[in-house]
């Protein structure tokens, strides 16, 4: 579920983004156009989690293409988001750019919330009625800088999320795999190899892949949904906002999937963009399989794959309990193995361990290696249970949860992985007060 914030420069998009995601990730400055990073964050309200995109970081603001870039920002949000927050500024009233954006947004069938920012007194609430002229329903008054009104906005967003989710949840309970990776690593070729159809156009120009597609297949005795990004982009648009599109596509594909197949180009190794995608997968608590593609182009000696595997694990530490498969999509090497590993990871992510078994094994491990004392106080872990989340998460009940630090949580996670095999799946540890 993606919520995009759109609006002309300097209306407070980054401040609202920071407020909704409870971070200070976006650079906030009085000078318009300072947002430059790819801004993607997670927000949670009333038990519902969703993604927030600050679209301002994806347009190049310069005088000659100013309005065109703003329009592009709106078009992208309409294409990619489930819900759009259209942010305007009470201190400036309605501007020509606001009207131009509103005109585009009125034509979309996506849910648009008109949000008036910088409303921090009663007089400004009265002045906000002017924005009814934009024809986008009731304005929601907020002050992003101090948080007033954001609760009402989030209530409305969460209600809309429930509506969207209800439409999407009629999908059968079979694995959903997303093929993700940097541009031009062979995603479309892998999809063609997996499904045996040349339905994705494969060209050496990076960025030819356009729309996210959700397709059901039954191949190699596996039934699965493939969340791919297939279709041709017009050549003229290949370079426009390419980074933006590839990041948004990755986010959407990852959010819709149970397991992500992360493609790495063997000739380049893991690069920073691969690590960014890995972070998105981890943030969304999805299963993961690494595919090292174009392995046929690597000169091999006796233990080349072993050395390569170790190098990858060093770069992705501490989460190293993940399947790594060396493939050549062109030669269809180990394509069966890809689906087998993906299904294993899918099963690991859904795995439930009985409370009795958990306590029998883990309490013994804790007894052999108890948490270190802090300020002369000893942590006593009494009881463990698995939580009812969509990925493996465990609550360890103890007397002093605040004294259990990350290294010991990692020890517990490693022991859980060792005894119960959660390869490729996230595992979350929570310390709770007994």
Helices and strands as residue ranges (DSSP letters): E 2-6, H 13-21, E 39-45, E 48-54, G 55-58, G 63-65, H 66-80, E 83-89, H 96-106, E 111-117, H 122-127, G 128-134, E 140-141, H 150-168, E 176-181, H 187-195, E 209-219, E 222-232, G 235-237, H 242-256, E 259-265, H 272-283, E 287-293, G 295-297, H 304-316, E 323-326, H 335-350, H 355-368, E 381-386, E 392-398, G 401-403, H 406-420, E 427-433
